[in-house]
């Protein structure tokens, strides 16, 4: 880790996705970030335009540095959004926006880092409350895809562990799965966690179950994910209800499997738009049973806390926390800061 010790303040932090971009300002290290604006990504040509508009909304407290998380791949000082035509070039953004310093994070790297800042009101336990150990923390988020990342701690330093855990292979584990699994539309020749555990995955699952309900798979696969969730919540559509129930079963199982990989005794945290749409359908005892059914290591899985993250405000708090004390986080600043 480099000797970089502090970001200049005021600091603007941003959580940028394919649909919306949220910007918040923290005037001094340790001060909670204050939301200054929320912008539509599609309404702006690129990050420079949006960031300059957000800076103008800060008034007299003009930001001197920025920390941005982007929903897409990040390489050093550059990034691109997966679901919008935005490209981020950190040094170019610093120049265009008059910033002294900046840092780009991947959205799930930021989600992992946020686990160092989670407070009681940020999460809701799924099943019994379990005291967290000092092992890694894990976050999963079904949205447009399936994001997976972990956070490890060494002394007082936190290390985010982003990866591509959403692309691990999964398979059937009970008679119910055996029935519909051959009908799943494979992606790139495989059935991975992300094949089913995301918005498009909910549609694929809905299509795979269609013959069991006398429905046409092509039509079922075209139903938008929010409509499937709404129908499942309404309680009068058995097809949608089965789709949601099996989706949650597979999510619990996959979360448990990945928790074993990381030894996530620090806790497993679930987030993401698809999950929040289905959250009222989670039956804690059933969800926890699928999460912990890991013979012969059930006892290890039962020792892991499991919780639903309630909102994304903690992501902005985490970036503000990094800005206040960057040396607590192992982020290869020498390769990533916008200005040397």
C-alpha positions, 0 to 999 in steps of 0.5 A: 500500500502506498503512503497516500494519507488523505483526500482533500476536502470538501470531497464529493462521492458518487454511486453511478449506475446505468440508470441513476447517479447519486452524488453526496458531499462531505465537507471535512473528514469524518463528517457524514455525506450529504446527498446533493443531487440524483441525476439520470445517467442517460441525460448526460453524455458522460461522467464529466458532464454529470460530475460538473452538474453535481459540483455546481449543486454543492454551492460554495463548498466546491469539492477538491476531490472525488471518489466514484463507484461505477457499475462496471469494470474498473482498471486502474484509473479507468472504468466503463459502465456496463449498461450505459455508454459512459467511459471514465478516465480519472485523470481526464475527469480531474482535469475537466472538473478541476479536482486535485485528486480522485479514485474509481471503484467498482460498484461491488468493490464499494459494496464490499468496502461498505461492510466496514461501515454497516450500522444496525439500521442498515440491515435486517437479519434473516433468521436469528441474530448471530454474533459476527466473527472476525472472518471475512464478510461477503456481499451478494446482489442480484440486479442486472447481473449477480455481483459478489465481493468479500471484505477481509480484515488484517489488523486494522486494515480492510482488503476488498476482494472483488471477483466474478463469483456470479459466474460459478456453475450451479446445478439441481439439488432436489426433485423440484430442480430436476423437473425444470432444470433441463428447460433452463436456457443456458448462457454461454453453454453453462448454467451459472449463478448469474444465469438465474439469480438476476433480473434476466435470470428471473425471466429465464426461471419464469420461462423454464417453469411455464410448461408446469402451468400451461404457459408458453415459455417464450411469452413467460420469458418476456414478462418483465422482472418487476411484473413477475415480482408484483404478481408473486407479491399479489398472491393470485398467480401461482406461476409467478409465486413459484418463480419467486419461491425457487429464485429465493431458494437458489439464492439462499443456496448459492449465498451459503456455498459462496460463504463457505468459499470465503469462510464468511463468519463476519456475515453474509449480506444480500442487496440488489434491486431484484432481491428488494422487490422480492424481500417480502416473500422471504420466509426467514426460517426456510431461507436460512435452512437452504443457506445452512444445508451444507452437509457435512459442514452445516455447523460452520454455515450455521455460525455465519450471520445472514442479513438483508441490506436495507438501502444503499446510503451506506455505500456513500458513507463508505466512500466518505470513510475511505476519503477520511482515512484511506490508509485503513483500506488496501486499495493500491492507491499508487496505481489508481489515484488520478493524480500522482 
